[in-house]
Amino acid sequence: MFKKYSILVFVFFMFNTFIYAAEGGGDGDGAKKIKISNFKKASSMIKKAKKLEKKGKTEKAQKKYIKAIEYLVDANYQEPNNPDILNYLGYSHRKIGDFENAEVYYNLGLSINPSHVGINEYLGELYVQTGRIDEAKIRLKVLENCKCDEFEQLKSVINSGKSKY
């Protein structure tokens, strides 16, 4: 009887140990939980916001952009001087109508990487939105040789006189 009881306790103990380790509760021997970066969270928020905008749900989209900004501020704190983070900070601020801060973030990004394709396109779109077509054309000139969609998109926005983003 003692032997059966000992085996049962042993099996129970091993099962619980396995579950604990698999949930990441062990000392590094178990599976590790993947922490999603703030930049990825923000990217996800921005994608959701764009979809909401296409459906005409601008108020919900605005909330997603604001949440994205929160994640991006944290991401920028963790990894300062990353032009991709600064680009999305600029984009999200532009989308909520905060053109002043958007321009600051775009220019910070360009000070790190003057040929950043995304920043040049989005800054050009901001210039169109704020009636500064000549400055938008300067951003287009930077993108002229990139052979990228961003050149064509900014060119289209300049020609139409309004930003579709």
Backbone hydrogen bonds, N-H to C=O, Kabsch-Sander energy under -0.5 kcal/mol:
donor,donor_aa,acceptor,acceptor_aa,energy
5,Y,1,M,-2.4
6,S,2,F,-2.6
7,I,3,K,-2.2
8,L,4,K,-2.4
9,V,5,Y,-2.5
10,F,6,S,-2.3
11,V,7,I,-2.7
12,F,8,L,-2.5
13,F,9,V,-2.8
14,M,10,F,-2.5
15,F,11,V,-2.5
16,N,12,F,-2.4
17,T,13,F,-2.2
18,F,14,M,-2.3
19,I,15,F,-2.3
20,Y,16,N,-2.5
21,A,17,T,-2.3
22,A,18,F,-2.5
23,E,19,I,-1.7
24,G,21,A,-1.4
25,G,20,Y,-2.4
28,G,26,G,-0.7
31,A,21,A,-0.7
35,K,33,K,-0.5
36,I,34,I,-0.6
41,K,37,S,-2.2
42,A,38,N,-2.5
43,S,39,F,-2.6
44,S,40,K,-2.2
45,M,41,K,-2.2
46,I,42,A,-2.6
47,K,43,S,-2.3
48,K,44,S,-2.2
49,A,45,M,-2.5
50,K,46,I,-2.4
51,K,47,K,-1.9
52,L,48,K,-2.3
53,E,49,A,-2.5
54,K,50,K,-2.1
55,K,51,K,-1.3
56,G,53,E,-1.8
57,K,52,L,-2.8
58,T,56,G,-1.3
61,A,57,K,-2.0
62,Q,58,T,-2.6
63,K,59,E,-1.5
64,K,60,K,-1.6
65,Y,61,A,-2.4
66,I,62,Q,-2.3
67,K,63,K,-2.1
68,A,64,K,-2.6
69,I,65,Y,-2.2
70,E,66,I,-1.7
71,Y,67,K,-2.0
72,L,68,A,-2.8
73,V,69,I,-2.6
74,D,70,E,-1.7
75,A,71,Y,-2.5
76,N,72,L,-2.9
77,Y,73,V,-1.9
78,Q,74,D,-2.2
79,E,75,A,-2.5
82,N,79,E,-0.6
86,L,82,N,-2.2
87,N,83,P,-2.3
88,Y,84,D,-2.0
89,L,85,I,-2.3
90,G,86,L,-2.5
91,Y,87,N,-2.8
92,S,88,Y,-2.8
93,H,89,L,-2.2
94,R,90,G,-2.4
95,K,91,Y,-2.4
96,I,92,S,-1.3
97,G,94,R,-1.4
98,D,93,H,-2.6
99,F,97,G,-1.4
102,A,98,D,-2.0
103,E,99,F,-2.5
104,V,100,E,-1.7
105,Y,101,N,-2.5
106,Y,102,A,-2.6
107,N,103,E,-2.5
108,L,104,V,-2.2
109,G,105,Y,-2.4
110,L,106,Y,-2.4
111,S,107,N,-1.8
112,I,108,L,-0.9
112,I,109,G,-0.7
113,N,109,G,-2.6
116,H,113,N,-2.0
120,N,116,H,-2.3
121,E,117,V,-2.2
122,Y,118,G,-2.8
123,L,119,I,-3.0
124,G,120,N,-1.9
125,E,121,E,-2.1
126,L,122,Y,-2.3
127,Y,123,L,-2.4
128,V,124,G,-1.9
129,Q,125,E,-2.7
130,T,126,L,-1.9
131,G,128,V,-1.7
132,R,127,Y,-3.7
133,I,131,G,-0.6
136,A,132,R,-1.8
137,K,133,I,-2.3
138,I,134,D,-1.1
139,R,135,E,-1.6
140,L,136,A,-2.0
141,K,137,K,-2.1
142,V,138,I,-1.6
143,L,139,R,-1.4
144,E,140,L,-0.7
144,E,141,K,-0.8
146,C,143,L,-2.0
151,F,148,C,-0.7
152,E,148,C,-1.1
153,Q,149,D,-2.8
154,L,150,E,-2.5
155,K,151,F,-2.5
156,S,152,E,-2.2
157,V,153,Q,-2.2
158,I,154,L,-2.7
159,N,155,K,-2.4
160,S,156,S,-2.1
161,G,157,V,-1.7
162,K,157,V,-0.8
